[in-house]
């Protein structure tokens, strides 16, 4: 039986830029960082407070995402926050554009979207 999501894996175009974004802007904790010489690739394991993880990879010549956000495959990655406004204010201090807050018509919960340095859609979902 499945218990939870362990991690989400992201392939980035600029490793240092994405590392800065996920660590310094979003505040994820570095668990491990490894360079895999045989693949000319970094693998950065990042932790969330609840134990969930994001794996950040760099691969040379990785293809770009075909469309935003309705391509087949992973649609977006959502993070839970206690309150949207403080985190949105934090993002805007880093010059990150955030969409207007919406309310889920079925759950009544508030959420919004923004993007990582490679335009991967990210969501903030209010607890």
Secondary structure, DSSP 8 states (H G I E B T S, - for coil): ------EEEEEES-HHHHHHIIIIIS--EEEEEEEEGGGTEEEEEEE-TTS-EEEEEE-TT----SSSS-SSS---EEEEES-HHHHHHHHHHTT------EE-TTT--EEEEEE-TT--EEEEEE-
